[in-house]
Amino acid sequence: MQRITDRLLNWASILDEVTLEQARRTSEMPFIHPHLALMPDAHLGKGATVGSVIPTLEAIIPAAVGVDIGCGMIAVRTQYDAAELPANRRPMREAIEKVVPLSAGKYNRSILATAATRIAELEQAADEAGFDPASSAANWREQLGSLGSGNHFIEVSLDEKGRVWLFLHSGSRGVGNKIAQRHIRVAQDYARRESVPLADMDLAYLVEGTPEFDRYIAELRWAQRFALLNREEMMDRVVAAFSDWVGGPVEERERINCHHNFTEKEHHFGRDVWLSRKGAIDASPGRPGLIPGSMGTASYVVEGLGNPLSLNSSPHGAGREYSRNAARRTFTRQQLNEAMRGIEWRHTDAFLDEIPQAYKDIDRVMADAADLVRVRHTLRQIINVKGD
């Protein structure tokens, strides 16, 4: 760990100056308590750095939570091992692509029976919170159980003992994005109206005790619940597809579901704070978590060590080293093919900006996180599914 200032602690050994300066600006906001913790996967984000843990007193920066509210990971360990899997993996990939809508703007055409109970729960939660999610996205119900694009993925993986895990990454989809964007604008309007000095308008914040703050918290919590249930819904579909592929039922030996873009009220260094983890997971003592690499590298099942200086947090993944445009200019399709050798995936140039080389070395990230989490399992994907 490196102490940049009394208000900024850093765990990243790979960190460019632009990202460091962004984190420094955020750490200087007057309501940070006691410091901002920069995780090993830190990279440039909107307003606040992706891979940062931001404790705030009586205020929240909506952009510091992230626009994909509740984005995170879910994994299931099955009773199967590698030797029990069919040799031909393509049917499993195609089955996943059939049962889970992929890519931005792709949703379910109708509400499936598996989703109905979850949707009913979200309807009740919205009623209790006093808002209508349809005001942000009219088709939010059809979005439940859809993956999205970018770095979201679904994978079949093997751990160090050859045991089969099902693994996926997604969040609150379009409805969560619209909720986040709207509240970022509300915070910016407040800053202009009150002449709040800001180094970056994306650091605009909402003040506890105001109607705007209360509305954000209510909708934020709903979107976080949507994201968690979205992952549960997709995983249930993937489990069913896997069962059909292997020709037998699936016994779930373990299921882990964790956010990495979220805010919770927590107690740190003698104060109750709003803790925003933007690209970070809860690594409280003994807490299970998931840290993915990229589409061609290892992922990790971890257990939190409860490091107080990190505010009980750890990285959420590898973290980008190249922007999407830079990755497309730098790398070739041949390099992507080589990186994905031995993995069943949909061969297309659309994923060039997701090439593993566009991300930090996940093993170095995990080495930087050695005092934050303990590695329980190392996963290697054999099937990868992504949206364009």
C-alpha positions as CSV (number, residue, x, y, z in Angstrom):
1,M,0.0,0.0,0.0
2,Q,1.2,3.5,-0.9
3,R,0.1,6.6,1.0
4,I,-0.2,9.3,-1.6
5,T,-1.6,11.8,0.8
6,D,-3.4,11.5,4.2
7,R,-6.7,11.4,2.2
8,L,-5.6,9.0,-0.6
9,L,-4.2,5.5,-0.2
10,N,-3.2,3.4,-3.2
11,W,-2.9,-0.4,-3.8
12,A,-2.2,-0.2,-7.6
13,S,1.3,-0.8,-8.8
14,I,0.1,-0.1,-12.4
15,L,-1.3,3.5,-12.3
16,D,-1.0,6.3,-14.8
17,E,-0.8,10.0,-13.9
18,V,-4.2,10.9,-15.3
19,T,-5.9,8.3,-13.2
20,L,-3.9,9.3,-10.1
21,E,-4.9,12.9,-10.6
22,Q,-8.5,12.0,-10.9
23,A,-8.4,10.0,-7.7
24,R,-6.6,12.9,-6.0
25,R,-9.4,15.4,-7.0
26,T,-12.0,13.1,-5.6
27,S,-10.1,12.5,-2.3
28,E,-10.0,16.3,-1.7
29,M,-13.8,16.6,-1.6
30,P,-14.5,18.1,1.9
31,F,-16.8,15.3,3.1
32,I,-14.4,12.3,2.5
33,H,-13.8,10.4,5.7
34,P,-11.1,9.4,6.4
35,H,-9.6,8.7,3.0
36,L,-10.2,7.3,-0.4
37,A,-8.8,3.8,-1.1
38,L,-7.6,3.2,-4.6
39,M,-7.7,-0.5,-5.6
40,P,-5.1,-2.4,-7.7
41,D,-7.3,-2.3,-10.8
42,A,-7.8,1.5,-10.7
43,H,-8.3,3.3,-14.1
44,L,-9.9,6.4,-15.4
45,G,-13.7,6.7,-14.9
46,K,-16.5,9.2,-15.1
47,G,-15.8,11.8,-12.4
48,A,-14.4,9.3,-9.9
49,T,-11.9,6.6,-10.7
50,V,-13.0,3.1,-11.5
51,G,-11.5,0.9,-8.7
52,S,-12.0,3.4,-5.9
53,V,-13.6,3.2,-2.5
54,I,-15.1,6.5,-1.4
55,P,-16.4,7.0,2.1
56,T,-18.5,10.2,2.5
57,L,-20.2,12.0,5.3
58,E,-23.8,13.2,4.8
59,A,-23.4,13.4,1.0
60,I,-23.1,11.0,-2.0
61,I,-21.6,11.6,-5.5
62,P,-23.9,9.7,-7.9
63,A,-21.2,9.4,-10.6
64,A,-18.9,7.9,-7.9
65,V,-21.3,5.0,-7.6
66,G,-21.2,4.5,-11.4
67,V,-23.8,4.5,-14.1
68,D,-24.3,0.7,-14.1
69,I,-25.7,0.7,-10.6
70,G,-25.2,-2.7,-8.8
71,C,-23.0,-4.2,-11.5
72,G,-21.3,-7.3,-10.3
73,M,-20.6,-11.0,-10.5
74,I,-22.3,-14.3,-9.8
75,A,-20.8,-17.8,-9.8
76,V,-22.1,-21.3,-9.2
77,R,-20.0,-24.3,-8.5
78,T,-21.5,-27.5,-9.8
79,Q,-20.9,-31.1,-8.9
80,Y,-19.4,-31.8,-12.3
81,D,-15.7,-31.9,-13.3
82,A,-14.0,-31.5,-16.6
83,A,-13.9,-35.2,-17.5
84,E,-17.8,-35.3,-17.4
85,L,-18.3,-32.6,-20.0
86,P,-19.2,-33.3,-23.6
87,A,-16.2,-32.8,-26.0
88,N,-18.2,-30.4,-28.2
89,R,-18.5,-27.1,-26.4
90,R,-20.2,-25.1,-29.1
91,P,-23.7,-26.3,-28.4
92,M,-23.4,-25.0,-24.8
93,R,-22.3,-21.6,-26.0
94,E,-25.1,-21.4,-28.5
95,A,-27.6,-22.5,-25.9
96,I,-26.5,-19.7,-23.6
97,E,-26.8,-17.2,-26.5
98,K,-30.4,-18.5,-27.1
99,V,-31.7,-18.2,-23.5
100,V,-30.0,-15.0,-22.5
101,P,-30.5,-11.8,-24.6
102,L,-27.0,-10.3,-25.4
103,S,-25.8,-6.9,-26.4
104,A,-26.9,-3.4,-25.7
105,G,-30.6,-2.8,-26.5
106,K,-31.4,-6.5,-26.5
107,Y,-34.1,-7.7,-24.1
108,N,-36.6,-10.5,-23.5
109,R,-39.5,-10.5,-25.9
110,S,-41.8,-11.6,-23.1
111,I,-41.6,-12.1,-19.4
112,L,-40.5,-15.7,-18.7
113,A,-42.0,-17.7,-15.9
114,T,-38.6,-17.8,-14.1
115,A,-38.6,-14.0,-14.0
116,A,-42.2,-13.4,-12.9
117,T,-41.5,-13.8,-9.2
118,R,-38.5,-11.6,-9.3
119,I,-40.4,-8.9,-11.2
120,A,-43.2,-9.0,-8.6
121,E,-40.6,-8.5,-5.9
122,L,-39.2,-5.5,-7.8
123,E,-42.7,-4.1,-8.4
124,Q,-43.5,-4.2,-4.7
125,A,-40.1,-2.6,-3.8
126,A,-40.8,0.2,-6.2
127,D,-44.2,0.8,-4.8
128,E,-42.8,0.9,-1.2
129,A,-40.1,3.3,-2.4
130,G,-42.8,5.5,-4.1
131,F,-41.5,5.6,-7.6
132,D,-42.2,4.0,-11.0
133,P,-39.2,2.5,-12.7
134,A,-41.1,2.8,-16.0
135,S,-40.4,6.5,-15.8
136,S,-36.7,5.6,-16.5
137,A,-37.3,2.6,-18.8
138,A,-40.8,1.5,-19.9
139,N,-39.5,-2.0,-20.6
140,W,-37.6,-2.6,-17.4
141,R,-39.4,-5.9,-16.8
142,E,-38.2,-7.3,-20.2
143,Q,-34.7,-6.2,-19.3
144,L,-34.5,-8.6,-16.3
145,G,-32.5,-11.6,-17.4
146,S,-30.4,-9.8,-20.1
147,L,-26.6,-9.5,-20.2
148,G,-25.7,-6.3,-22.0
149,S,-22.3,-5.8,-23.8
150,G,-18.8,-4.4,-23.1
151,N,-17.0,-6.3,-20.4
152,H,-20.2,-8.3,-19.4
153,F,-19.9,-12.0,-20.0
154,I,-21.1,-15.5,-19.2
155,E,-18.6,-18.3,-18.9
156,V,-18.2,-22.0,-18.1
157,S,-14.9,-22.3,-16.2
158,L,-12.8,-24.9,-14.4
159,D,-11.1,-24.4,-11.1
160,E,-7.7,-25.7,-10.0
161,K,-9.2,-29.1,-9.3
162,G,-11.0,-29.3,-12.6
163,R,-14.4,-28.6,-11.0
164,V,-17.0,-26.8,-13.2
165,W,-18.1,-23.3,-12.4
166,L,-20.7,-21.2,-14.1
167,F,-19.8,-17.5,-14.0
168,L,-21.3,-14.2,-15.2
169,H,-20.9,-10.5,-15.0
170,S,-23.7,-7.9,-15.4
171,G,-25.7,-5.1,-13.7
172,S,-28.9,-3.1,-13.7
173,R,-29.0,-2.7,-17.5
174,G,-30.8,0.2,-19.2
175,V,-33.1,1.0,-16.3
176,G,-30.2,1.4,-13.8
177,N,-28.2,3.5,-16.3
178,K,-31.2,5.9,-16.8
179,I,-31.7,6.2,-13.0
180,A,-28.0,7.0,-12.5
181,Q,-27.8,9.5,-15.3
182,R,-30.9,11.3,-14.1
183,H,-29.5,11.7,-10.5
184,I,-26.1,12.8,-11.8
185,R,-27.9,15.6,-13.6
186,V,-29.9,16.5,-10.5
187,A,-26.6,16.7,-8.5
188,Q,-25.1,18.9,-11.2
189,D,-28.2,21.2,-11.2
190,Y,-27.8,21.5,-7.4
191,A,-24.1,22.5,-7.8
192,R,-24.9,25.2,-10.3
193,R,-27.9,26.5,-8.3
194,E,-25.8,26.7,-5.1
195,S,-22.6,27.8,-6.8
196,V,-20.7,24.8,-5.4
197,P,-17.1,24.9,-6.6
198,L,-16.1,21.6,-8.3
199,A,-12.9,20.6,-10.1
200,D,-15.1,18.3,-12.2
201,M,-18.9,18.6,-12.7
202,D,-19.1,14.8,-12.5
203,L,-18.1,15.2,-8.8
204,A,-21.4,16.9,-8.2
205,Y,-23.1,15.5,-5.0
206,L,-26.4,15.3,-3.2
207,V,-26.7,16.4,0.4
208,E,-28.2,14.1,3.1
209,G,-31.5,15.4,4.5
210,T,-32.7,16.8,1.2
211,P,-35.6,15.3,-0.9
212,E,-33.1,14.9,-3.8
213,F,-30.8,12.7,-1.6
214,D,-33.7,10.6,-0.3
215,R,-35.0,10.0,-3.8
216,Y,-31.6,8.9,-5.0
217,I,-31.1,6.5,-2.2
218,A,-34.5,4.9,-2.7
219,E,-34.0,4.4,-6.5
220,L,-30.3,3.4,-6.0
221,R,-31.3,0.6,-3.6
222,W,-34.0,-0.5,-6.0
223,A,-31.5,-0.6,-8.9
224,Q,-29.0,-2.5,-6.8
225,R,-31.7,-5.1,-6.1
226,F,-32.6,-5.2,-9.8
227,A,-29.0,-5.9,-10.7
228,L,-28.6,-8.7,-8.1
229,L,-31.9,-10.4,-9.3
230,N,-30.9,-9.9,-13.0
231,R,-27.8,-12.0,-12.3
232,E,-29.8,-14.6,-10.4
233,E,-32.3,-14.8,-13.3
234,M,-29.5,-15.2,-15.9
235,M,-27.7,-17.8,-13.8
236,D,-30.8,-19.9,-13.4
237,R,-31.2,-20.0,-17.2
238,V,-27.5,-20.8,-17.7
239,V,-27.8,-23.6,-15.1
240,A,-30.8,-25.1,-17.0
241,A,-28.9,-24.9,-20.3
242,F,-25.9,-26.5,-18.7
243,S,-28.1,-29.3,-17.3
244,D,-29.4,-30.0,-20.8
245,W,-25.9,-30.0,-22.3
246,V,-24.4,-32.5,-19.8
247,G,-27.6,-34.6,-19.7
248,G,-28.2,-34.4,-15.9
249,P,-29.3,-32.2,-13.1
250,V,-27.1,-29.6,-11.5
251,E,-26.4,-29.6,-7.8
252,E,-25.3,-26.2,-6.7
253,R,-22.4,-26.7,-4.3
254,E,-21.9,-22.9,-3.9
255,R,-23.5,-19.7,-5.2
256,I,-21.9,-16.3,-4.8
257,N,-23.5,-13.0,-5.9
258,C,-21.7,-9.7,-5.2
259,H,-21.9,-6.1,-6.4
260,H,-19.0,-4.0,-7.4
261,N,-20.8,-0.7,-8.2
262,F,-22.8,0.2,-5.2
263,T,-23.3,2.3,-2.0
264,E,-24.1,1.1,1.5
265,K,-24.2,2.8,4.9
266,E,-21.2,1.4,6.9
267,H,-19.1,2.3,9.9
268,H,-15.5,3.1,9.4
269,F,-12.9,4.9,11.6
270,G,-15.4,6.0,14.2
271,R,-18.1,7.4,11.8
272,D,-21.1,6.2,9.9
273,V,-20.4,6.9,6.2
274,W,-21.9,6.3,2.9
275,L,-19.4,3.9,1.3
276,S,-19.4,4.0,-2.5
277,R,-17.5,1.1,-4.1
278,K,-17.0,2.1,-7.8
279,G,-15.3,-1.0,-9.2
280,A,-14.6,-2.7,-5.9
281,I,-16.1,-5.5,-3.9
282,D,-16.9,-5.9,-0.2
283,A,-14.0,-7.7,1.3
284,S,-15.1,-7.8,5.0
285,P,-13.6,-10.6,7.0
286,G,-14.5,-14.0,5.6
287,R,-16.9,-12.6,3.0
288,P,-16.8,-14.5,-0.3
289,G,-16.2,-12.5,-3.5
290,L,-15.5,-12.8,-7.2
291,I,-12.7,-11.0,-9.1
292,P,-12.7,-11.7,-12.9
293,G,-9.8,-11.2,-15.2
294,S,-10.6,-10.7,-18.9
295,M,-12.2,-12.9,-21.6
296,G,-9.1,-14.9,-21.9
297,T,-7.5,-14.9,-18.5
298,A,-8.0,-16.3,-15.0
299,S,-10.7,-15.2,-12.6
300,Y,-10.7,-15.7,-8.8
301,V,-13.0,-16.8,-6.1
302,V,-11.8,-15.0,-3.0
303,E,-12.4,-14.4,0.7
304,G,-12.2,-11.0,2.3
305,L,-9.5,-10.2,4.8
306,G,-11.2,-7.1,6.3
307,N,-8.3,-4.7,5.8
308,P,-9.4,-1.6,7.6
309,L,-7.3,0.8,5.6
310,S,-9.0,-0.4,2.4
311,L,-12.4,0.1,4.1
312,N,-12.9,-3.7,3.9
313,S,-12.7,-3.6,0.1
314,S,-10.8,-5.2,-2.8
315,P,-10.5,-4.9,-6.6
316,H,-13.3,-6.0,-8.9
317,G,-11.3,-7.2,-11.8
318,A,-8.3,-6.5,-14.0
319,G,-9.0,-2.9,-14.9
320,R,-8.4,-1.4,-18.3
321,E,-5.0,-0.3,-19.5
322,Y,-6.2,0.7,-23.0
323,S,-9.4,2.5,-23.8
324,R,-11.7,0.7,-26.3
325,N,-10.6,2.9,-29.2
326,A,-6.9,2.6,-28.3
327,A,-7.3,-1.2,-28.0
328,R,-8.8,-1.4,-31.5
329,R,-5.9,0.7,-32.9
330,T,-3.3,-1.3,-31.1
331,F,-4.2,-5.0,-31.3
332,T,-5.1,-7.3,-34.1
333,R,-7.7,-10.0,-34.7
334,Q,-4.8,-12.5,-34.9
335,Q,-3.7,-11.5,-31.4
336,L,-7.3,-12.0,-30.1
337,N,-7.5,-15.4,-31.7
338,E,-4.2,-16.4,-30.0
339,A,-5.4,-15.1,-26.6
340,M,-8.6,-17.1,-26.9
341,R,-6.9,-20.4,-28.0
342,G,-8.6,-23.4,-26.4
343,I,-11.7,-21.4,-25.4
344,E,-15.0,-21.8,-27.2
345,W,-16.2,-18.3,-28.1
346,R,-18.1,-16.4,-30.9
347,H,-15.3,-15.4,-33.3
348,T,-15.9,-11.8,-34.3
349,D,-14.0,-8.5,-34.6
350,A,-16.6,-7.0,-32.3
351,F,-14.7,-8.2,-29.3
352,L,-11.3,-6.8,-30.3
353,D,-11.6,-4.0,-27.7
354,E,-12.1,-6.7,-25.0
355,I,-8.8,-8.5,-25.9
356,P,-7.0,-9.5,-22.7
357,Q,-4.0,-7.3,-23.5
358,A,-6.3,-4.3,-23.1
359,Y,-6.5,-5.0,-19.4
360,K,-4.0,-5.0,-16.6
361,D,-2.2,-8.3,-15.8
362,I,-4.8,-9.9,-13.5
363,D,-2.0,-11.8,-11.7
364,R,-0.3,-8.5,-10.8
365,V,-3.6,-7.1,-9.7
366,M,-4.1,-10.1,-7.4
367,A,-0.5,-9.8,-6.0
368,D,-1.3,-6.1,-5.2
369,A,-4.4,-7.3,-3.4
370,A,-2.6,-9.8,-1.2
371,D,-3.5,-8.0,2.0
372,L,-7.1,-7.5,0.9
373,V,-8.3,-11.0,0.0
374,R,-7.3,-14.6,0.2
375,V,-7.6,-16.6,-3.0
376,R,-9.9,-19.7,-2.6
377,H,-10.1,-20.8,-6.2
378,T,-8.5,-19.9,-9.6
379,L,-10.9,-20.3,-12.5
380,R,-10.0,-20.7,-16.2
381,Q,-12.8,-20.4,-18.8
382,I,-13.5,-23.0,-21.4
383,I,-16.6,-21.3,-22.8
384,N,-17.0,-17.5,-23.2
385,V,-20.2,-15.7,-24.2
386,K,-20.4,-11.9,-24.7
387,G,-22.6,-9.4,-26.3
388,D,-21.5,-7.3,-29.3
